[in-house]
Amino acid sequence: MMKYELARRLVPDGMWRLVEPLLPSFTGRRQGGGTAPLNERQTFTAVVYVLTSGCTWRQLPPWLGVSPATAHRRFITWTRVSLWGRLEEAAAGHADELWINDVVTTARKRAAARTSSEPC
């Protein structure tokens, strides 16, 4: 029960209503096999957990139900499609605006750190 409550605090219903329409549609990878697509809210919650806890992708707890590789891939995809900026715009005046802006700021910092550490 506590895990469910933590997940709901990380991504409150109001925040999810803003995020859900901003997410790009997901298509499975063509590698064959694999598992069924994950619940988008569950995946977004896992990404928010990593962003706000300061843990590495590899430290993502299994109880979130998303593999570290999947969470990281989605973070990269969402960064490339400018999700964080669009979410920040959508959050203006929203009850969860401060929390959303904290998440967005952290996402941008993590994306910038990744970009600056990539070889040329």
N, C-alpha and C positions, 0 to 999 in steps of 0.2 A: 504494500500500500504506500509506503514512504517513497519508493522509487517512482510510482505513478505521480504522487504529489510533487516530487522534485521536477519531473518532466513537465508537468503543467505549470510550474512556476517559471521554468526556463522559457517555455513558449506558451504564454497564456492564450486563451481562446481569442481574445481581441487581436493579439499580435498575429495569430495564425490566420485570421480572416483577412488581414492585410497581406500576408506573405503568400498564401496559397495561389491567388490569381497571378502573382508575379513570377512564379516558378516556371521555367521552360518545361515543355512536355518531355517526358523521359521515354527513351526507347532503349530496349535491352541491347547489350553488346552482342555482336555477331560471332562470338567465339564458340558458340554451341554449349549445350549443357547449362550449367549455372542454376541459379535459383529464381524463384518468382520475383517480380519487382517488389521493392519494399514500399511500405507506407511512406508517403512524402513527409508527413508531419513527424514521423519517427526519425527519418533521416535528417530533417532540418533540426530537430531537437538534439540529435547527436552532434551535429556541427556546432550548434550554439553551446553545447556542453564543453566542447574542446575550446572554443573561443573564449568562453567566460571563466573556465576553470584554470586555464594556463597549462593544461596537460598537453602532451604531444598526441599526435594522432594514434600512435601505437598504444598509448595509455587509455584509450577510450574504453570505458567499462562495458563488459559483455551484456550487462542487464539492459542496456539501451537497445539491443537487438540489431545493431548495425555494425558491420565490420569496419575497422579503421580505414582500410583501403577504399571502401565505398564512400564513407563519410568524406575522406580527403578528395576523392574524385568529384563528388558533388560540390564541395567547396570550390574547387578549381573551376568547374563548369559554371557555377553561379557567379563567381567572380568575373569570368570572361564575358558573361551576358549582362554585366552591370547590375546584378540583383541588389547589391548593397546600396548603391545610390538611389535606385528606384524605391527601395524600402524606406530609406531615409525621407524621401519626398512624400511618400504615402503616409508616413507616421506623423507629419506635421499636425499638431493639435490633437493627436490621439492620446487616450488615457495612458497608454504604455510608451509614449514618446521617449521618455528618458531612458528606459530599459532598451528600447529598440536602438536608440542612438549609441548606447554603450556597445551593443552587439555589433553595429555597423562600424564603429570606430575600431574595434578590435579586429574585425574581419579585414578592414583596409590595412591595418598595421601588419597583420599576418601575411596578407597578399603582397604587400610591399617588401617585407623581409624575404619572402620567397623569391620575388623577382630580382632583388638586389644580390641574392646569393647564387643565382644561376650563372653558369659560365657563358661568356659571350660567344 
